[in-house]
Amino acid sequence: MDGWARVKQAMAEGLKLWAGLKQAATATWLRFWDGLKQEWLRILAGLFMAVVIVASCYWTWSTWHSWRIADLASVTTTWPNSRILNDVLVEIKTKCSDSILSYDVVIVPPKSNAALTLPEKIETAKIMTDSLRERLKTIHVQLVDKDAFPTAAYDVAIDEFVRIYSSNEERLTSLEAWGTLACSPASYVRAEALIVSWTERP
């Protein structure tokens, strides 16, 4: 009987020890879980702040970049003069503002070197512009980037041109056309050169 009592007492002590170990393990796990939750909340808060900061910086940069492109595109560009039909000058100005391309195309016939009076020079210049109207059908304008890749292109029918008279004896008459069409500021600002070609009437 004495031995059985000692066995029962040892079993009771073992159960107490096991209960204590379980309680300690549970308390340790709870402390670890609480610490992990706190750290996880800090990590989530840090990630959220990082995402907000990156998004704000990207939005600011994108807004500034878009504004800068729009500002550059809205400035009128006077392109180097081109020549068609060997001696006919073509002057072109363009700008892209609010996604609208505005263009001004001027065709200047060659100056007459004949010793004529001013009225005769004006009449000669008028005849030359009439001749250009009869010969030309369309003026083709193409903007290209530094790699000669087209960034914009448009056609101006000769019927859109009107005759302009001037007091400048170097260009007493000219043909001029104005117009607008849709444009992309980002594509427009990449243009570094302008190519002019033409189509003649059959």
C-alpha positions in Angstrom: 0.0 0.0 0.0 2.8 2.3 0.9 4.4 1.8 -2.5 1.1 2.4 -4.3 0.7 5.7 -2.4 4.1 6.8 -3.5 3.3 5.9 -7.1 0.1 7.9 -6.9 2.0 10.8 -5.4 4.6 10.7 -8.1 1.9 10.6 -10.8 0.3 13.6 -9.2 3.5 15.5 -9.1 4.1 14.5 -12.8 0.7 15.8 -13.8 1.4 19.1 -11.9 4.7 19.4 -13.7 3.1 18.7 -17.0 0.4 21.3 -16.3 3.0 23.8 -15.4 5.0 23.1 -18.5 1.8 23.5 -20.6 0.9 26.7 -18.9 4.4 28.1 -19.4 4.5 27.0 -23.1 1.1 28.6 -23.6 2.2 31.8 -22.0 5.4 31.9 -24.0 3.4 31.3 -27.3 0.9 34.0 -26.4 3.7 36.4 -25.7 5.4 35.5 -28.9 2.1 35.8 -30.9 1.4 39.2 -29.4 4.9 40.4 -30.2 4.6 39.0 -33.7 1.2 40.8 -34.2 2.7 44.0 -33.1 5.7 43.7 -35.4 3.4 42.6 -38.3 1.3 45.7 -37.8 4.5 47.8 -37.8 5.6 46.1 -41.0 2.2 46.6 -42.7 2.2 50.3 -41.6 5.7 50.7 -43.0 4.8 49.0 -46.3 1.6 51.2 -46.6 3.6 54.4 -46.0 6.2 53.3 -48.5 3.5 52.6 -51.1 1.9 56.0 -50.5 5.2 57.8 -50.7 6.2 56.0 -54.0 2.8 56.6 -55.5 2.9 60.3 -54.5 6.4 60.7 -56.0 5.4 58.9 -59.2 2.2 61.1 -59.5 4.2 64.2 -59.0 6.9 63.2 -61.5 4.2 62.2 -64.1 2.3 65.4 -63.6 5.4 67.5 -64.0 6.6 65.5 -67.0 3.2 65.8 -68.7 3.2 69.5 -68.0 6.7 69.9 -69.4 5.9 68.0 -72.6 2.7 70.0 -73.1 4.6 73.3 -72.5 7.3 72.4 -75.0 4.8 71.2 -77.6 2.7 74.4 -77.4 5.7 76.6 -78.5 5.5 77.5 -82.2 8.2 75.8 -84.2 9.5 77.5 -87.4 11.0 74.6 -89.4 13.9 75.1 -91.9 12.6 76.1 -95.3 12.1 73.4 -97.9 12.1 73.5 -101.7 9.7 71.8 -104.1 9.8 71.9 -107.9 13.4 73.0 -107.6 12.9 76.7 -106.9 9.6 77.0 -105.0 10.1 77.8 -101.3 7.9 76.2 -98.6 7.8 77.7 -95.1 6.1 75.8 -92.3 5.2 76.6 -88.7 3.6 74.2 -86.3 2.6 73.8 -82.7 0.7 71.2 -80.6 -1.4 72.8 -77.9 -4.1 70.9 -76.0 -3.6 67.9 -78.3 -4.5 70.1 -81.3 -1.8 70.5 -84.0 -1.9 73.9 -85.7 0.0 74.4 -88.9 0.8 77.3 -91.2 2.1 76.4 -94.6 3.3 79.1 -97.1 4.3 78.4 -100.7 6.5 81.2 -102.2 7.1 81.2 -105.9 10.5 82.2 -107.2 11.2 85.9 -107.6 11.2 87.3 -111.2 14.5 88.8 -112.1 13.1 90.7 -115.1 13.3 94.5 -115.0 9.6 95.2 -114.6 7.5 97.9 -113.0 5.9 97.0 -109.7 2.4 96.4 -111.2 4.0 94.1 -113.8 5.9 92.2 -111.0 2.7 91.8 -109.1 0.9 90.4 -112.2 3.8 88.1 -112.9 3.8 86.8 -109.3 0.0 86.3 -109.6 0.5 84.2 -112.8 3.1 82.1 -111.0 0.9 81.3 -108.1 -1.9 80.4 -110.5 0.5 78.1 -112.3 1.4 76.4 -109.0 -2.3 75.9 -108.2 -2.8 74.2 -111.6 0.3 72.0 -111.3 0.2 71.0 -107.6 -2.4 68.7 -106.0 -1.2 68.1 -102.4 1.6 69.1 -100.1 2.7 66.3 -97.8 4.3 67.2 -94.5 6.0 64.6 -92.2 7.6 65.1 -88.9 10.4 62.6 -88.0 12.5 61.9 -84.9 16.2 61.6 -84.7 16.0 58.0 -86.1 13.9 59.3 -89.1 10.9 57.5 -87.6 7.6 59.5 -88.4 6.0 61.1 -85.3 3.3 62.9 -87.3 2.1 63.4 -90.9 -0.5 65.4 -92.6 -1.5 66.4 -96.1 -2.6 69.9 -97.3 -4.6 70.0 -100.5 -3.6 72.8 -102.8 -7.3 73.9 -102.8 -6.9 74.9 -99.1 -4.3 77.5 -100.0 -5.3 81.2 -100.5 -3.3 83.8 -102.3 -1.7 86.4 -100.1 -0.4 89.8 -101.5 2.5 91.6 -99.8 4.3 94.9 -100.2 7.6 93.0 -99.9 9.1 92.9 -103.4 10.9 89.7 -102.5 7.6 87.9 -102.2 4.8 89.9 -103.7 2.4 87.0 -103.7 2.4 83.6 -101.9 0.0 80.8 -101.2 -0.8 80.1 -97.6 -2.9 77.5 -95.8 -3.8 77.2 -92.1 -5.3 74.2 -90.4 -5.7 72.1 -87.3 -5.8 68.4 -86.5 -5.4 66.0 -83.5 -1.8 65.5 -82.2 0.0 63.7 -79.4 2.3 66.1 -77.5 4.6 63.3 -76.5 5.0 62.2 -80.1 5.2 65.8 -81.4 8.1 66.9 -79.1 10.2 63.9 -80.4 10.2 65.4 -83.9 13.6 66.8 -84.9 13.1 67.3 -88.6 10.4 68.0 -91.2 10.1 66.4 -94.6 8.1 68.1 -97.4 7.0 66.2 -100.5 4.2 66.9 -103.0 1.9 65.3 -105.5 1.2 66.9 -108.9 -2.1 66.8 -110.8 -2.4 64.2 -113.5 
